[in-house]
Amino acid sequence: MENALLIITTVVVGLICATALILGAIDLLARASEIGVKGLVLYVLCWLLLSPFIAAVSLL
């Protein structure tokens, strides 16, 4: 019974964190689009350049 509660808690917390990350990314995209093309290009470049680091940290 304790394992099921732990699994449910982990899934709920994971979904909350994922939702916060997605909403944050959407907010940053909105702010970048206010700047114009430069902002959108920088936004995409940040995702492309940081994705290997994000993947490496998630594997640790």
Stockholm file with secondary structure:
# STOCKHOLM 1.0

chainA/1-60         MENALLIITTVVVGLICATALILGAIDLLARASEIGVKGLVLYVLCWLLLSPFIAAVSLL
#=GR chainA/1-60 SS CHHHHHHHHHHHHHHHHHHHHHHHHHHHHHHHHHHCHHHHHHHHHHHHHHHHHHHHHHHC
#=GC SS_cons        CHHHHHHHHHHHHHHHHHHHHHHHHHHHHHHHHHHCHHHHHHHHHHHHHHHHHHHHHHHC
//
